[in-house]
Amino acid sequence: MTTLIRSTSHGNDVSVIYIRSMDIYRKVSQSSLGKLRIVSEYEGTSWYEGQQKNLSNIKSYYSSDNYSRIDLCRIKGKHIDYNLPLTECESYLNQCIDHYINIWPKKSIVPCHGDLTLDNILFTNLTPIFFDWEHFYPQGEKWGFDIAYLIMSAAFFSSYSDRVLSSKDSLV
């Protein structure tokens, strides 16, 4: 059975399907922009895996002039709703900060995930796993950029519909 997960959402021209028989997520595109996003996915995932031991998520990768595809192994873990108030996701954010400190090089400019939100993180028994590297920027940003983006997205995605941060969340 194959399930369509996403059809070119966020204007990135990448479709995502889950192939149950292979237990993989496949990202595909035929557009120039989508192919660039898949190349970024490949490069970012490869870079991230290189920073750790015992993580191998890429099953296969293929790119030609008019088609790109990456197959990623399914990671079993807990997905946290990015709309949760800060008071309910604070411990998960702290795990992500610790993970970032342990994984990223200690340099001024470091490779950047580019879209690190709770929606792009799975929590396993051992550690958070960052995924969805379509906006990877290997030339880098200042160290900590991704964590700042994560915290800002957690603070404001949850309050977006209210347009204000709750008084409890403002204390976190």
Contacts in CASP RR format, 6 or more apart in sequence:
PFRMAT RR
TARGET T0000
AUTHOR 0000-0000-0000
METHOD contacts of the structure
MODEL  1
MTTLIRSTSHGNDVSVIYIRSMDIYRKVSQSSLGKLRIVSEYEGTSWYEG
QQKNLSNIKSYYSSDNYSRIDLCRIKGKHIDYNLPLTECESYLNQCIDHY
INIWPKKSIVPCHGDLTLDNILFTNLTPIFFDWEHFYPQGEKWGFDIAYL
IMSAAFFSSYSDRVLSSKDSLV
1 20 0 8 1.000
1 21 0 8 1.000
2 17 0 8 1.000
2 18 0 8 1.000
2 19 0 8 1.000
2 20 0 8 1.000
3 17 0 8 1.000
3 18 0 8 1.000
3 20 0 8 1.000
4 15 0 8 1.000
4 16 0 8 1.000
4 17 0 8 1.000
5 16 0 8 1.000
5 17 0 8 1.000
5 18 0 8 1.000
5 25 0 8 1.000
6 14 0 8 1.000
6 15 0 8 1.000
6 16 0 8 1.000
7 15 0 8 1.000
8 14 0 8 1.000
8 15 0 8 1.000
8 29 0 8 1.000
11 33 0 8 1.000
12 33 0 8 1.000
12 34 0 8 1.000
12 37 0 8 1.000
12 134 0 8 1.000
13 29 0 8 1.000
13 30 0 8 1.000
13 31 0 8 1.000
13 33 0 8 1.000
13 34 0 8 1.000
13 37 0 8 1.000
14 27 0 8 1.000
14 28 0 8 1.000
14 29 0 8 1.000
14 34 0 8 1.000
14 37 0 8 1.000
14 38 0 8 1.000
14 41 0 8 1.000
14 134 0 8 1.000
15 27 0 8 1.000
15 28 0 8 1.000
15 29 0 8 1.000
16 25 0 8 1.000
16 26 0 8 1.000
16 27 0 8 1.000
17 25 0 8 1.000
17 26 0 8 1.000
17 28 0 8 1.000
18 24 0 8 1.000
18 25 0 8 1.000
18 26 0 8 1.000
18 74 0 8 1.000
19 25 0 8 1.000
19 26 0 8 1.000
22 59 0 8 1.000
22 71 0 8 1.000
23 73 0 8 1.000
23 74 0 8 1.000
24 59 0 8 1.000
24 71 0 8 1.000
24 72 0 8 1.000
24 73 0 8 1.000
24 74 0 8 1.000
25 71 0 8 1.000
25 72 0 8 1.000
25 74 0 8 1.000
26 69 0 8 1.000
26 70 0 8 1.000
26 71 0 8 1.000
26 72 0 8 1.000
27 37 0 8 1.000
27 38 0 8 1.000
27 41 0 8 1.000
27 69 0 8 1.000
27 70 0 8 1.000
27 72 0 8 1.000
27 134 0 8 1.000
28 38 0 8 1.000
28 67 0 8 1.000
28 68 0 8 1.000
28 69 0 8 1.000
29 35 0 8 1.000
29 37 0 8 1.000
29 38 0 8 1.000
29 67 0 8 1.000
29 68 0 8 1.000
30 66 0 8 1.000
30 67 0 8 1.000
30 68 0 8 1.000
34 68 0 8 1.000
35 63 0 8 1.000
35 67 0 8 1.000
35 68 0 8 1.000
37 134 0 8 1.000
37 135 0 8 1.000
38 63 0 8 1.000
38 68 0 8 1.000
38 69 0 8 1.000
38 70 0 8 1.000
38 134 0 8 1.000
39 63 0 8 1.000
39 68 0 8 1.000
40 133 0 8 1.000
40 134 0 8 1.000
40 135 0 8 1.000
40 136 0 8 1.000
41 70 0 8 1.000
41 72 0 8 1.000
41 132 0 8 1.000
41 133 0 8 1.000
41 134 0 8 1.000
41 136 0 8 1.000
42 58 0 8 1.000
42 61 0 8 1.000
42 63 0 8 1.000
42 70 0 8 1.000
43 133 0 8 1.000
43 136 0 8 1.000
43 138 0 8 1.000
44 111 0 8 1.000
44 113 0 8 1.000
44 133 0 8 1.000
44 136 0 8 1.000
44 138 0 8 1.000
45 57 0 8 1.000
45 58 0 8 1.000
45 70 0 8 1.000
45 72 0 8 1.000
45 131 0 8 1.000
45 133 0 8 1.000
46 58 0 8 1.000
47 111 0 8 1.000
47 133 0 8 1.000
47 136 0 8 1.000
47 138 0 8 1.000
48 55 0 8 1.000
48 103 0 8 1.000
48 130 0 8 1.000
48 133 0 8 1.000
49 55 0 8 1.000
49 56 0 8 1.000
49 57 0 8 1.000
49 58 0 8 1.000
51 103 0 8 1.000
51 104 0 8 1.000
52 103 0 8 1.000
55 129 0 8 1.000
56 73 0 8 1.000
57 72 0 8 1.000
57 73 0 8 1.000
57 75 0 8 1.000
57 131 0 8 1.000
58 70 0 8 1.000
58 71 0 8 1.000
58 72 0 8 1.000
58 73 0 8 1.000
59 71 0 8 1.000
59 72 0 8 1.000
59 73 0 8 1.000
60 69 0 8 1.000
60 70 0 8 1.000
60 71 0 8 1.000
61 69 0 8 1.000
61 70 0 8 1.000
61 71 0 8 1.000
62 68 0 8 1.000
62 69 0 8 1.000
62 70 0 8 1.000
63 69 0 8 1.000
72 131 0 8 1.000
75 122 0 8 1.000
75 124 0 8 1.000
75 129 0 8 1.000
75 131 0 8 1.000
76 122 0 8 1.000
76 124 0 8 1.000
77 122 0 8 1.000
77 123 0 8 1.000
77 124 0 8 1.000
77 129 0 8 1.000
78 122 0 8 1.000
78 123 0 8 1.000
78 124 0 8 1.000
79 119 0 8 1.000
79 122 0 8 1.000
79 123 0 8 1.000
80 89 0 8 1.000
80 92 0 8 1.000
80 118 0 8 1.000
80 121 0 8 1.000
80 123 0 8 1.000
81 118 0 8 1.000
82 117 0 8 1.000
82 118 0 8 1.000
82 119 0 8 1.000
82 153 0 8 1.000
82 154 0 8 1.000
82 157 0 8 1.000
82 158 0 8 1.000
83 157 0 8 1.000
83 158 0 8 1.000
84 118 0 8 1.000
84 158 0 8 1.000
85 158 0 8 1.000
85 159 0 8 1.000
85 166 0 8 1.000
85 168 0 8 1.000
85 169 0 8 1.000
86 93 0 8 1.000
86 154 0 8 1.000
86 155 0 8 1.000
86 158 0 8 1.000
86 165 0 8 1.000
86 168 0 8 1.000
86 169 0 8 1.000
86 172 0 8 1.000
87 166 0 8 1.000
87 168 0 8 1.000
87 169 0 8 1.000
87 172 0 8 1.000
89 118 0 8 1.000
89 154 0 8 1.000
89 158 0 8 1.000
90 172 0 8 1.000
92 118 0 8 1.000
92 121 0 8 1.000
92 123 0 8 1.000
92 128 0 8 1.000
93 118 0 8 1.000
93 150 0 8 1.000
93 151 0 8 1.000
93 154 0 8 1.000
95 123 0 8 1.000
95 127 0 8 1.000
95 128 0 8 1.000
96 116 0 8 1.000
96 121 0 8 1.000
96 128 0 8 1.000
96 130 0 8 1.000
96 147 0 8 1.000
96 150 0 8 1.000
97 147 0 8 1.000
99 127 0 8 1.000
99 128 0 8 1.000
99 130 0 8 1.000
100 144 0 8 1.000
100 146 0 8 1.000
100 147 0 8 1.000
104 110 0 8 1.000
104 111 0 8 1.000
104 143 0 8 1.000
104 144 0 8 1.000
104 146 0 8 1.000
105 143 0 8 1.000
106 143 0 8 1.000
107 143 0 8 1.000
108 142 0 8 1.000
108 143 0 8 1.000
109 139 0 8 1.000
109 140 0 8 1.000
109 141 0 8 1.000
109 142 0 8 1.000
109 143 0 8 1.000
110 140 0 8 1.000
110 141 0 8 1.000
110 142 0 8 1.000
110 143 0 8 1.000
110 144 0 8 1.000
111 136 0 8 1.000
111 137 0 8 1.000
111 138 0 8 1.000
111 139 0 8 1.000
111 140 0 8 1.000
112 136 0 8 1.000
112 137 0 8 1.000
112 140 0 8 1.000
112 141 0 8 1.000
112 145 0 8 1.000
112 146 0 8 1.000
113 120 0 8 1.000
113 130 0 8 1.000
113 133 0 8 1.000
113 135 0 8 1.000
113 136 0 8 1.000
113 146 0 8 1.000
114 135 0 8 1.000
114 136 0 8 1.000
114 137 0 8 1.000
114 141 0 8 1.000
114 145 0 8 1.000
114 146 0 8 1.000
114 149 0 8 1.000
115 132 0 8 1.000
115 134 0 8 1.000
115 135 0 8 1.000
115 149 0 8 1.000
116 130 0 8 1.000
116 146 0 8 1.000
116 147 0 8 1.000
116 149 0 8 1.000
116 150 0 8 1.000
116 153 0 8 1.000
117 149 0 8 1.000
117 150 0 8 1.000
117 153 0 8 1.000
117 154 0 8 1.000
117 157 0 8 1.000
118 150 0 8 1.000
118 153 0 8 1.000
118 154 0 8 1.000
119 132 0 8 1.000
120 130 0 8 1.000
120 131 0 8 1.000
120 132 0 8 1.000
121 128 0 8 1.000
121 129 0 8 1.000
121 130 0 8 1.000
121 131 0 8 1.000
122 128 0 8 1.000
122 129 0 8 1.000
122 131 0 8 1.000
123 129 0 8 1.000
155 165 0 8 1.000
155 169 0 8 1.000
156 165 0 8 1.000
158 169 0 8 1.000
159 165 0 8 1.000
159 166 0 8 1.000
159 169 0 8 1.000
END
